[in-house]
Amino acid sequence: MSEATAVSYTKEDHEPSATATLVEAFRDDPIFRGIMVIDEDYNRISPYLMSSMTWMMDASYATVDVVTLSSSTVAVAQWEPASMSLGSGLRMLVIGPKLLWKLGYKKSKIMLSMFATLEAKRHELGGNAMHLMTLGTNPSQQGKGLGSILIKKGIDRATDLGVPCYLESSNPKNIPFYKRHGFEELERFYPYEKTGVDGDGNKFEGKGPVLTFMLRKLDVEAVVE
């Protein structure tokens, strides 16, 4: 996969395949599927959510990176700088009403409460860090090092700015990958623990899905080639 490189996202060059890649990358994500439980809901809601998040990050900060193979976007990383802009908040207000309509009140409440907690934790644990909001690779291309290409580009950007990197991992399977790139676990958060049920009212076993907050300090050596 030596020919693959990370480039800056543009809507003209990388849609709709960028959205399709994120939709498929997060199809089995425990946190997302805790809200959009059945496939019908996920297929209906996730394309709007993924495309909207990409639009917000690109329009606000121009820090969306992609890997493209054969004219198709197969991996996407969305980064948020340490200092947020007013533009991002205003754009969230733009997409919010439609997201509420698509999700419904109950699921929107779950998602907004989760986002509020994540935002508070980001400022507490990684307020001075570049924030990796989303990293996803099309399942057909996973295991080929594309995620590493993208995360290295973001880490290099943060290093040039003299800041650490921060993320929230929504899938425990990805923790070893992030650790190989120099991230360390800070805290764990169980967003469904209080209610004990998912977006459709089904009970979780134990605490339910977990979000892991991770930080990569400056001058940390990664163990990935």
DOVO-233086 format. One record per residue (C-alpha): x, y, z; residue in three letters. Coordinates in Angstrom, 1 decimal. Layout:
<rs>
+--------+--------+--------+------+
|     xx |     yy |     zz | type |
+--------+--------+--------+------+
|      X |      Y |      Z |  ALA |
...
+--------+--------+--------+------+
</rs>
This chain:
<rs>
+--------+--------+--------+------+
|     xx |     yy |     zz | type |
+--------+--------+--------+------+
|    0.0 |    0.0 |    0.0 |  MET |
|    3.0 |    2.2 |   -0.5 |  SER |
|    1.2 |    4.2 |   -3.2 |  GLU |
|   -1.4 |    5.4 |   -0.7 |  ALA |
|   -1.0 |    8.9 |    0.7 |  THR |
|   -3.1 |   11.2 |    2.8 |  ALA |
|   -4.5 |   14.4 |    1.2 |  VAL |
|   -6.8 |   17.2 |    2.2 |  SER |
|  -10.5 |   16.6 |    1.7 |  TYR |
|  -12.5 |   18.5 |   -0.8 |  THR |
|  -16.2 |   17.9 |   -1.4 |  LYS |
|  -15.8 |   18.0 |   -5.2 |  GLU |
|  -13.1 |   15.3 |   -5.2 |  ASP |
|  -14.0 |   13.0 |   -2.4 |  HIS |
|  -17.8 |   12.8 |   -2.1 |  GLU |
|  -19.9 |   10.8 |   -2.0 |  PRO |
|  -17.4 |    8.0 |   -1.3 |  SER |
|  -16.1 |    9.7 |    1.9 |  ALA |
|  -19.5 |    9.6 |    3.5 |  THR |
|  -20.0 |    6.0 |    2.3 |  ALA |
|  -16.7 |    5.0 |    3.8 |  THR |
|  -17.5 |    6.5 |    7.2 |  LEU |
|  -21.0 |    4.9 |    7.2 |  VAL |
|  -19.5 |    1.4 |    6.6 |  GLU |
|  -16.6 |    2.0 |    9.0 |  ALA |
|  -18.9 |    2.7 |   11.9 |  PHE |
|  -21.6 |    0.2 |   11.0 |  ARG |
|  -20.7 |   -2.1 |   13.9 |  ASP |
|  -19.6 |    0.6 |   16.2 |  ASP |
|  -21.0 |   -0.1 |   19.7 |  PRO |
|  -21.6 |    3.5 |   20.6 |  ILE |
|  -23.3 |    4.5 |   17.3 |  PHE |
|  -25.4 |    1.3 |   17.3 |  ARG |
|  -26.5 |    2.0 |   20.9 |  GLY |
|  -28.5 |    4.9 |   19.4 |  ILE |
|  -29.2 |    3.7 |   15.9 |  MET |
|  -30.0 |    0.1 |   16.9 |  VAL |
|  -31.7 |   -1.4 |   13.9 |  ILE |
|  -30.2 |   -1.4 |   10.4 |  ASP |
|  -33.1 |    0.6 |    9.0 |  GLU |
|  -32.3 |    3.5 |   11.4 |  ASP |
|  -28.6 |    3.3 |   10.8 |  TYR |
|  -29.0 |    3.3 |    7.0 |  ASN |
|  -31.4 |    6.2 |    7.2 |  ARG |
|  -29.6 |    8.4 |    9.7 |  ILE |
|  -25.8 |    7.8 |    9.5 |  SER |
|  -25.2 |    9.2 |    6.0 |  PRO |
|  -26.6 |   12.5 |    7.0 |  TYR |
|  -24.7 |   12.5 |   10.3 |  LEU |
|  -21.4 |   11.5 |    8.7 |  MET |
|  -21.6 |   14.0 |    5.8 |  SER |
|  -22.7 |   16.8 |    8.1 |  SER |
|  -19.7 |   16.2 |   10.5 |  MET |
|  -17.3 |   16.2 |    7.5 |  THR |
|  -18.8 |   19.4 |    6.2 |  TRP |
|  -18.5 |   21.1 |    9.6 |  MET |
|  -14.9 |   20.1 |   10.1 |  MET |
|  -13.9 |   21.0 |    6.6 |  ASP |
|  -15.7 |   24.3 |    6.5 |  ALA |
|  -14.6 |   25.3 |   10.0 |  SER |
|  -11.0 |   24.2 |   10.0 |  TYR |
|  -10.0 |   22.5 |    6.7 |  ALA |
|   -8.5 |   19.6 |    8.8 |  THR |
|  -10.2 |   16.6 |    7.2 |  VAL |
|   -7.7 |   14.1 |    5.6 |  ASP |
|   -8.5 |   11.3 |    3.3 |  VAL |
|   -6.9 |    8.4 |    1.5 |  VAL |
|   -8.1 |    7.8 |   -2.1 |  THR |
|   -7.6 |    4.6 |   -4.2 |  LEU |
|   -8.8 |    4.3 |   -7.7 |  SER |
|  -10.7 |    7.6 |   -7.5 |  SER |
|  -12.6 |    6.4 |   -4.4 |  SER |
|  -12.2 |    7.7 |   -0.9 |  THR |
|  -11.4 |    4.7 |    1.3 |  VAL |
|  -10.3 |    6.3 |    4.6 |  ALA |
|  -11.2 |    9.5 |    6.4 |  VAL |
|   -9.9 |   11.4 |    9.4 |  ALA |
|  -11.6 |   14.4 |   10.9 |  GLN |
|   -9.4 |   16.6 |   13.2 |  TRP |
|  -10.4 |   19.6 |   15.3 |  GLU |
|   -7.9 |   22.1 |   16.5 |  PRO |
|   -7.3 |   22.9 |   20.1 |  ALA |
|   -9.1 |   26.3 |   19.8 |  SER |
|  -12.6 |   25.9 |   18.4 |  MET |
|  -14.2 |   28.6 |   16.2 |  SER |
|  -17.6 |   30.1 |   16.3 |  LEU |
|  -18.2 |   28.8 |   12.9 |  GLY |
|  -18.3 |   25.2 |   14.1 |  SER |
|  -21.0 |   26.0 |   16.7 |  GLY |
|  -23.1 |   27.9 |   14.2 |  LEU |
|  -22.9 |   25.0 |   11.7 |  ARG |
|  -24.0 |   22.6 |   14.4 |  MET |
|  -27.1 |   24.7 |   14.9 |  LEU |
|  -27.7 |   24.4 |   11.1 |  VAL |
|  -27.7 |   20.6 |   11.1 |  ILE |
|  -29.3 |   20.1 |   14.5 |  GLY |
|  -32.9 |   20.5 |   13.6 |  PRO |
|  -32.7 |   18.0 |   10.7 |  LYS |
|  -30.8 |   15.6 |   13.0 |  LEU |
|  -33.5 |   15.9 |   15.6 |  LEU |
|  -36.2 |   15.2 |   13.0 |  TRP |
|  -34.3 |   12.1 |   11.7 |  LYS |
|  -33.5 |   10.7 |   15.2 |  LEU |
|  -36.6 |   11.6 |   17.1 |  GLY |
|  -36.7 |   13.3 |   20.5 |  TYR |
|  -35.5 |   10.3 |   22.6 |  LYS |
|  -32.5 |    9.3 |   20.5 |  LYS |
|  -31.6 |   13.0 |   20.0 |  SER |
|  -31.6 |   13.5 |   23.7 |  LYS |
|  -29.2 |   10.6 |   24.2 |  ILE |
|  -26.8 |   11.8 |   21.5 |  MET |
|  -26.8 |   15.4 |   22.6 |  LEU |
|  -26.2 |   14.4 |   26.2 |  SER |
|  -23.3 |   12.2 |   25.1 |  MET |
|  -21.8 |   15.0 |   22.9 |  PHE |
|  -22.1 |   17.4 |   25.8 |  ALA |
|  -20.2 |   15.1 |   28.1 |  THR |
|  -17.5 |   14.4 |   25.4 |  LEU |
|  -17.1 |   18.1 |   24.9 |  GLU |
|  -16.6 |   18.8 |   28.6 |  ALA |
|  -14.1 |   15.9 |   28.9 |  LYS |
|  -12.2 |   17.2 |   25.8 |  ARG |
|  -11.7 |   20.5 |   27.5 |  HIS |
|  -10.8 |   18.9 |   30.8 |  GLU |
|   -8.4 |   16.2 |   29.5 |  LEU |
|   -7.2 |   17.5 |   26.1 |  GLY |
|   -8.1 |   21.2 |   25.9 |  GLY |
|   -4.7 |   22.1 |   24.4 |  ASN |
|   -4.6 |   19.2 |   22.0 |  ALA |
|   -5.5 |   18.5 |   18.4 |  MET |
|   -8.7 |   16.4 |   18.6 |  HIS |
|   -9.2 |   13.3 |   16.4 |  LEU |
|  -13.0 |   13.4 |   16.1 |  MET |
|  -13.3 |   10.5 |   13.6 |  THR |
|  -11.1 |    8.0 |   11.9 |  LEU |
|  -12.6 |    5.4 |    9.7 |  GLY |
|  -11.5 |    3.0 |    6.9 |  THR |
|  -13.8 |    1.2 |    4.5 |  ASN |
|  -14.0 |   -2.4 |    5.8 |  PRO |
|  -12.8 |   -3.7 |    2.4 |  SER |
|   -9.5 |   -1.8 |    2.9 |  GLN |
|   -8.9 |   -2.4 |    6.5 |  GLN |
|   -5.6 |   -4.0 |    7.6 |  GLY |
|   -3.6 |   -2.3 |    4.9 |  LYS |
|   -2.2 |    0.6 |    7.0 |  GLY |
|   -4.5 |    3.3 |    5.7 |  LEU |
|   -5.5 |    4.3 |    9.2 |  GLY |
|   -1.8 |    4.6 |   10.2 |  SER |
|   -1.2 |    6.9 |    7.2 |  ILE |
|   -4.0 |    9.2 |    8.3 |  LEU |
|   -3.2 |    9.3 |   12.0 |  ILE |
|    0.5 |   10.0 |   11.2 |  LYS |
|   -0.5 |   13.0 |    9.1 |  LYS |
|   -2.5 |   14.4 |   12.0 |  GLY |
|    0.2 |   13.7 |   14.5 |  ILE |
|    2.7 |   15.4 |   12.3 |  ASP |
|    0.4 |   18.4 |   12.0 |  ARG |
|    0.1 |   18.6 |   15.8 |  ALA |
|    3.8 |   18.2 |   16.3 |  THR |
|    4.5 |   21.1 |   14.0 |  ASP |
|    2.1 |   23.2 |   16.1 |  LEU |
|    3.7 |   22.0 |   19.3 |  GLY |
|    0.5 |   20.4 |   20.8 |  VAL |
|   -0.5 |   16.9 |   21.8 |  PRO |
|   -3.3 |   14.8 |   20.3 |  CYS |
|   -6.5 |   13.7 |   22.0 |  TYR |
|   -9.3 |   11.3 |   21.0 |  LEU |
|  -12.3 |    9.3 |   22.2 |  GLU |
|  -12.3 |    5.7 |   21.1 |  SER |
|  -15.8 |    4.3 |   20.7 |  SER |
|  -14.7 |    0.7 |   20.0 |  ASN |
|  -12.4 |   -1.2 |   22.4 |  PRO |
|  -11.0 |   -3.2 |   19.4 |  LYS |
|   -9.2 |    0.0 |   18.3 |  ASN |
|   -7.4 |    0.7 |   21.6 |  ILE |
|   -4.3 |   -1.3 |   20.6 |  PRO |
|   -4.0 |    0.6 |   17.3 |  PHE |
|   -4.0 |    3.9 |   19.1 |  TYR |
|   -1.5 |    2.7 |   21.7 |  LYS |
|    0.9 |    1.7 |   19.0 |  ARG |
|    0.8 |    5.3 |   17.8 |  HIS |
|    1.7 |    6.6 |   21.2 |  GLY |
|   -1.7 |    7.3 |   22.8 |  PHE |
|   -2.3 |    6.4 |   26.4 |  GLU |
|   -5.6 |    5.8 |   28.2 |  GLU |
|   -6.8 |    8.5 |   30.5 |  LEU |
|  -10.4 |    7.6 |   31.5 |  GLU |
|  -13.4 |    5.5 |   30.5 |  ARG |
|  -16.9 |    6.7 |   30.1 |  PHE |
|  -20.1 |    4.5 |   29.9 |  TYR |
|  -22.7 |    6.7 |   28.2 |  PRO |
|  -25.6 |    4.3 |   28.7 |  TYR |
|  -24.8 |    3.2 |   32.2 |  GLU |
|  -27.2 |    5.6 |   33.9 |  LYS |
|  -30.3 |    4.4 |   31.9 |  THR |
|  -29.1 |    0.9 |   31.2 |  GLY |
|  -30.9 |    0.8 |   27.9 |  VAL |
|  -30.2 |    1.6 |   24.3 |  ASP |
|  -32.0 |    4.0 |   22.0 |  GLY |
|  -34.8 |    1.5 |   21.4 |  ASP |
|  -35.2 |    0.7 |   25.1 |  GLY |
|  -33.3 |   -2.7 |   25.1 |  ASN |
|  -31.4 |   -3.4 |   28.2 |  LYS |
|  -27.6 |   -3.6 |   28.1 |  PHE |
|  -25.5 |   -6.2 |   30.0 |  GLU |
|  -23.4 |   -4.6 |   32.6 |  GLY |
|  -22.5 |   -1.0 |   32.0 |  LYS |
|  -23.0 |   -1.1 |   28.2 |  GLY |
|  -20.6 |    0.3 |   25.5 |  PRO |
|  -17.6 |    2.3 |   26.6 |  VAL |
|  -15.8 |    5.4 |   25.3 |  LEU |
|  -12.1 |    5.6 |   26.1 |  THR |
|  -10.4 |    9.0 |   26.4 |  PHE |
|   -6.8 |    8.9 |   25.1 |  MET |
|   -4.0 |   11.4 |   24.9 |  LEU |
|   -0.8 |   11.4 |   22.9 |  ARG |
|    1.8 |   13.6 |   24.5 |  LYS |
|    4.4 |   15.5 |   22.5 |  LEU |
|    7.7 |   13.7 |   21.7 |  ASP |
|    6.2 |   10.2 |   22.2 |  VAL |
|    7.7 |    7.4 |   20.1 |  GLU |
|    5.2 |    5.3 |   18.1 |  ALA |
|    5.9 |    1.6 |   17.7 |  VAL |
|    4.4 |    1.5 |   14.2 |  VAL |
|    6.6 |    1.5 |   11.1 |  GLU |
+--------+--------+--------+------+
</rs>
